[in-house]
Amino acid sequence: MDISFDLLINAIVAGLLLGGFYAAVTAGISISFGMLDIVNIAHPGFVILGSYLAYFININLGVDPILVSIFMLPVFYALGALIYQVYHVSFEKRGQDALRGLAFFFGLLFVTEVSLILVFGVDYRYVEASYIGPSIHLGIIDLPLRMLVPCVAALALFGLIELFITRTFTGRAIMAVSQDQLALQLQAADPIKIKRIAFGLSIAVAAVAGALLIIIQPVEPSVGREYIGRVFAICVLGGLGSMPGTLIAAMLLGVVESLTATFYGPSWAPAVAFGFLLLTLAFRPAGLLGR
Amino acid sequence: MNTAKFSLIMAAIGVVITLIAHAVGVDYLYFASYTILQFIVLATAWNILGGYCGYVNFGSAAFFALGAYSSVFIHKMFPLPLPLLIVIGAVVSGVVGLGMGYLTLRLRGSFFAIATLALAVVLQTLVVNWDFVGGSRGAYIIRPEYLEIGSFKIPYIEYLFILMLALAIIALVTARTIERSQLGFGFATIRDDELAAEACGVPTLKLKLIATTLSGAFMGMAGAPFPYYIGYLQPQSAFGLEYAVNSIAMPMIGGTTSWIGPLVGAILLGTAQQYATVTISSAVNLLIVGLMLVGFVIIAPNGIVGLVQERLRRKRS
């Protein structure tokens, strides 16, 4: 019984660490899908792009992956703003965002994945950093640093986004645009500009999430697909755009996945997210902390 | 042109194609055109839901693989003739489509799209963990050299080709019939304004469920003969992203509002890919498909058919 108790505690701790990381990956989706109602299914593609940039610079220049991702923030922000502009002009303005907008993002996801395959091949890639490998032992609990560091970084990032959204003018404008675009317009704020900033931010966050991902596990171009189900499950379960809800949902999914992987085998873990998604959609589509 | 007349013409075209292919008698021709026909079925099936109702299904690969794996399963239990397997594949995929639709179609449109994406991942997980159908190792199906019924004997690949040709014709006739029926008009109201349709008394949920079931069933049909075609079925190939991408890209590039669009798109992209796979590489040709999809939805939202229609209209006026 003792051994399985150890196992259980460790699985839960590992799940919480994983959940923290999931929160970082989902933060971008919570902004774009939850607040702006843009179904950016290409988001995991940008996360993987972030992973590969972190990998490329880490291997060639020896820079810490998280540091790389912080330098990448403006680049990804600009990319996000550009994508939003194209999306807005081509689909949102014409009222075609439902069908063609989705196909557009699907195409982007696919193009990103295939381009990465063409440039880097399908081999798994990983980064080198001092905190990959050692663990901290607290009694019966093992805390591998390669999980702990990303989790802490993710939570810090998550806190910053929450602060930005609730405390700054632009952040509040983003909340406002998600509630009533017309009302915002009547206050003489430009909703398109606000949305562009918000979408840029969501893609910028993907750069950091990507760097964290490649610390946690080796990455190959198609890994992103596994995250589509996950991030949307978390986002929907968290209540579409509610940041605290997203964090709770991410932790919950992390723990359940970790328990599944420990007791039934890791090959079953990807199915958990889908189960979550379907159950949420069927029974509580507003999510845990939904409005 | 009414449906009966159209079906007859399509059947006649089918017979002519079969005879020409038989006269040429090159195996590669069968292999290549089987793939293109398979894409015609997939693209048409996708378009029944995507083009007519405006609901995006990203999980075409999942429905396709469901058909393929139900064939593998039954092949291992008690071998049945292929046409029966196709019917079974259609039923399995149709039922899954119905279930998915029932759970997600009552909500916002984007939820359905996301759920279909996730469905592909989960079904792949199930198949990878299910040893009876080969698990992650894959399953071998030995394709007989010939199909013999009494004294009648044709190469098996020709048989597969004829079956797929028949499926493509059935899919096209169905799509065209829907387009011109009350069902099709119902679908169009959902695509244009679901709320208004609902308010006018259109049973939107019921219509959407019909569309998902039909669309899923056709994808399952396209997948059912696949294990016999490929000989060695592996989760990676059955759930390949190229099915999901192509079945979206083909209608989008061809044009989503009529049955001609997916047909044009599938023939064009299918042929180009067959050519590019042989001459360049399969990764590059997938990149081209992706870029074309993105380009077309931005520049020509109504696809090739839309471009042609616009040109004709301009000429007339």
Interface residues (C-beta under 8 A of the other chain):
Chain A: F33 V39 I41 V86 S90 F91 R94 Q96 A98 L99 R100 L102 A103 F104 F106 G107 L108 F110 V111 E113 V114 S115 I117 L118 S222 R225 E226 I228 G229 F232 A233 V236 G265 S267 W268 P270 A271 A273 F274 G275 L277 L278 L281 A282 P285
Chain B: G50 G54 V56 F58 L103 T104 L107 G109 S110 F111 A113 I114 A115 L117 A118 L119 V121 V122 Q124 T125 L126 V128 N129 S136 R191 L241 V245 I248 A249 M252 T256 A283 V284 L286 L287 V289 G290 L291 L293 V294 V297 I298 P301
